[in-house]
């Protein structure tokens, strides 16, 4: 059986720039940073006191009182984004065979706020006062399962968790599920809500975060010589993947075709990337090989681009190794420069952005790239967004544990 083609027909997201796709896209093109001082808890004892928090959450009443008791924030974000994505796709699940629909949704950390809240209950009020909803609230597969319940999805359903590559793996496996004929539609993506006291303390202790507390909007500066760490982000992005003929028959609007997926590991260090960029290089090459595209038609790389000293120069090296002479002609930009690092959800929101670039012929800028690092010498689209033909594009995600994923999307041939 020949491998089936897969397209993106619906997308939804929520992050620091808003809760609607068009609002987020407009914010990116305007070069608006979502970084602000953290308001959710007292940060006076922390080395970093800002993040890209979701400041426009799902509206009051969107979730019932009972749902709020049962759902951690990361699941609320996932459900909201899934509602938007399914509506955007125009699919009516009531008219489909729901055994042919899947739900594969990632998280890197899971229900951290629920863990903190219920641990406080345990210590202050005793074991009998811990909510019976605690375990199903914080488990990493909660978003995938809750989305399946919400839409009556009865096909394959599970979570992936591989740090910052988590959603890359969920989307890649959703691609495979449709290619192999196990489903016609898969709701996929990732969600994260780790901007909590414990989450922030952990990343501060690891010295992974920018400490530019006096000017948070200038803190995330991928590929810049003065970068000093990433900015925490939160939110979710969900995509509806659909078998191409299934989408074509119903006249669906198609954002882009998902043409290739590469997945590797560095086998080097639990937090640092391999110094030669080999794992990331191989992931990109695998995605290109599967897609079958000519490298001359690859126009854009949505970089992992974390704004950490190691990542940016090693990812630059990996892009050069993967694409040779073509690397100098590619547009490369970092969405994290404006929305922060969504950890396990980052690959999903960045693929949404990449698909919009393919669909609309615009690449957003890398914010705060003012003093380029000599070791980062590609075209990172500084200063302003760029109108350009984007025939094919790659979105990279490189996670703690040495996990690397690359997703290749492009125009439908």
N, C-alpha and C positions, 0 to 999 in steps of 0.2 A: 504494500500500500504506500503510495506517495505521501510525503509529509504535507499535512494540511497547513494552509496559510492562516495567519492570525492578525487581526486588526484591532485598534483601539476605537471604541464607539461611544464611550462615556467616561467622564472624569469629574471628580469632586475633591475638594481639599479644604483644609482649615489650618491656618498657621498665624504667625504674628502679623502678617499683612492683611488678614481678613478671613472671612468664612465663605466667600463666593469666588468662583474661579476667575471671573472677570475683574474683581477687585484685586485679587492677588496678582494677576497678570499686569494690571495697570500700575500697581505699586512697584513691581519689578522694573517695568519700562521707565518709570519715573525716577528710579534709583533711590527708593525710599527704604531706609533701614528700619527693621522692626525691633531693634535693640533698645531697651528701656530699663531703668532701675526696677528691680524685682519688688513687687508689691504684695505678693502672696504670703510672705513671712518675713520676719526680721532678719536682715542680712548683715547686721553691724559687726558680727564676729567673723565674717567670711572674707577671704582675700579677693573674691570676685562678687560683686553685688548687683549684677545686671544680667539680663538674658533676653531672648526673643520669646516672650510669653504670648500665649493666645489671649489677647485683650478683648476680643469680640467673640465670646463663646456662643454655642447654640442658644437661641433666644429663650427667655424665661417661659416655662411651660412646654418647651419642646419635648422634654422627658417628664414623665409623670413622677409624682412623689415616690411611688414604689420603685420605679426604674432608677431614680437617683440613689436609693438605698442599696440597690443591687449592682450598680455599675461603677467601676473605677473611671476616672477621668479619661484614661487612654481608650477605653471602650466607647465612651460617649463620643469622643472625637471620631473614632472609626465609624460608628453608626451614622453620625451626621454626614460625614464625607461619602459613605456608601449611599445614603438617601439621595444626595446630590448627583452622584455618578450614575445611579440607575435611572433617575429621572432624566438626566442628560442624554442617556443612551436611547431613550424612547422605547425601550423594551417593556413589554407587558408580560411579566412572569406568569400571570394567570393563564396565558395562552400557550405557554411553553411546557415541554416535558421537564419538570424540575429535577428529575434524576439525571438530566444532561446539563445541569448547571452546577458549578463548583464555587467554593469560597476558600481562598487561600490568602491569609492576612498575617503580616509579620509584626513583631515587636522585638526590640533589643533588650529591654529591661522589664517591661510589663507594669503591673499595678503597684508602683512604688508608693503612691500617695495612700492607697488602701492599706499597705503594709505598715506605714508610719502611723496612720490613724488608729488602726486596731492594736498595734503594739502599745500605743499610749493608753488605750482603753484597758488592755490587759494589766499594765503596771499600776494604773490609777484606780481601776474599779474591779479588777479580778477577772479570772478566766470565764466565768459564767456570763459576763457581759459582752464578750466578743461576739460580733454579729454572725449568725449562721450563714450569711452570704459571703463571708470573708474569702474562702478558698475559690469559689467560682468568680468572685470579683477580681482577684489579683492574678489568676492564672493566665499564662501568655496566650492561650488559645481562646480566651474569652471573646475578643473581637470577631474572629472567624466564626465561632459558634453562635454568637448573638446576631451576626449578619445573616447566617443561615436560618435562624429562627425567624428573624424579621421578614425575610422574603420567601420562606418556605423552600429554601435550597436543599436538595436532597442528594446531590452528587458529592464528589470528594470534598472534604472540608478539614483543614488543619492549619497550624501555624508554623512559621519558620522563625528561627532566632539565631542570628550570626552577627551580633553587634551592629556596626554601621552598614553592613551588607545585607541585613535581614530582609528588607523589602526587595532588594535585588534578587534574592533567592526566591521569595514568594512569587514575584512576577515571572521569573524564569521558569519556575515549576508550573505556573499557570499556563505559560506558553506551551510547555511540553504536554500538559494535560490535553490541550486542544489539538496540538499537532498529532498526538498519538490516538486521537479519536475517542478519548474517554469522556469528553464534554464538548458542548458546542459554545458555551458561555462560561466564563469564570470571573467572579468578582474578586479583585486582588489588590494588594497594596500594603500599607503599613501604618502603624500608629504608635505614638510615644508621648508620655507626659511625665518626664523625669525631672522637671524643674521643681524639686522639692528640697527640703532641708538636707536630707540624707544624700540625695542625688548630687546636689551642688557641692556638699562637703566632700564627697568622694572624688569628684573631678578636680576640685581645688587641691585636695591632697596629692593627686596624681600630677599636679602642675600642668594640666592640659589646657586650662582656660586662659583667655586674655584677662589681664587685670587692669585694663584701661577704664577704670571706674568713672573718671571725670568726663569722658567723652565716649559713651557706649556705642553711639552710632558710627564711630570711626574705628571700632575695635576689631571687627571682622574685616581683614584686609588680605585676602588670599594673594599669594605671589608677590606681595610687597616686602621690601627689605626690612620693614619695621614690624612685621607681624609677630605676635607673641602668644598665640594660642587661639583656640576656637571659642565661639560664643554658643552657649546652649540654646537650643530651640525646642519647640514642641508643636504637636498637631498631628494631622493625619492626611493621607492622600489615598484615594481609592480609584482604581481604573476598572472599566468593564472591557474585558478582552472577549473577542467574538470570532468564530471561524468565518473566514472571508466570504464564502458563498452564502452562508447563513445571513450575514450582514447585507450582502449585495441584493439578495432576493427581497428583503424587506425595505430596500431603499435607504439604509441607514447612512447617517453622516459619519464619515470616517476621518478621524484626526490623523492617523498615521498607521503604517503597517509595522508590526513588531517582527523583525526579520532575523535577529540573532541574539544569542545569549552565551556568555562565557563565564565560567566559574572556576576559580583556582584558589590555592593557598600558598603563602610564602614559606611555611614551615621554618620560621626564623625566630620570631619573638612575639610574646603575647600582646604587646601594645605598639611596638615600633615596626614600621614597614621594612622590608628587605632593602638593603642599601643599593642594590643594583636594579630595583624596580621590576624584577623578573616576574613575580606573580601577577602584578597589574598588567605588565606587557602581554603575558600569555592570555589573560582574560580578554583583553581587547582583540588579540589576534583570533581567538576562538570565536568571538562574536562576529567578526568580519568573515571568517571562513564559513560559518554556518549561513550567513546572509547571502554569500555568493556575489556581493557587490564588487565592482571595480573600485579600488582605492581613490581613483580620481573623482568619484562621486560622493566621497565622504567630505562633508563641509564643516562639521561642528562637533566639538566635544564638550558636553556638560560635565565639567570636572568634579571630582570629589572635593577638591579645593577647600580644605578645612581652615586655612590660615594658621596652621602650625608649622614650625620651622622645618620639620622633617618631611611631612606629607607633600608639601607643595613642590619642593625641589625634586623629590623622588617621583612624584606623579609626572612632572615635566619630563624627566628622564625616560619614564616608561612610555609616554606618548611618542617621544622621539624614536625609541627602540621599536615600538610597534608599527609605526607608520613611515619611518625613514624620511625621505625628502618631502613627503606629503605633509609631515607635521608642521613645517613652517608656513604652510598655506591654510592651515585649519584655523577657524575661530574657536577659541577656548574661553569659557567663562564659568564662574562659580556662583550658583544660586545662594550658597551659604553666606555670601558676603552681605546678603540682605535679610534672610530669614533665619540665620543661624544654623546650627547642626541639629537636625531632628533625629539623630541617632538611628534607631531601627526603622524609622519612617522616612529617612532622608532619600533613599533610592526611589521611593514612590513619588514624593513631591517633585523630585528632580526629573523623573521620567515624564510626569505631567508637563513640566515646563519645556522639556525637550520636544515632546510631541506638539506643543503649541508653536514652537519655533519652526518645526517642519511644516505645520499646517498654515502658518500665517506669514512665514518668511521674515521673521524678526528674531534677532538674538539679543538677549539682554546683556548689559554690561557687567563687568566685575567691579563692584563698588570699592572705593578706598584704595585703588591701585595708583599710588602717587609716586612711590620711589621703587621702581622695579628691582627685584633681586637679580643680580647678574646670572645666577644659576637658574632663573626662571625667565626664559627668553623667547617664549612663544607669543602669539597674538591673543592676549587675554581680553580683548574688547574693552579697553579702559574708557572711562569718561562718559559714554553715551551708548544707548542701544544702537544696533546696526541692522538696517534692512538689507536682507541678502537672501538669495536662493539657498534653501537648505534641503538638499535632495536626500541625504542620509546623515544621521547623527548618532553618536554614542554617548551614553550616560554611564559614568563610572561610580562605583561605591567600594571603598576600601576600609575594612573594619578591623577592630581589635581581634586578635586571634589569627591575624594574617589573611583573613577572608577577602577575596576580591571578586566583584561581579561587574560585568559590562553588558549593557543592553543596547542593541542597535535597532533604531527605528528609522523609517524613511517614508517617502511618498509611495503610494501604491503604483506599481509598474503596470 
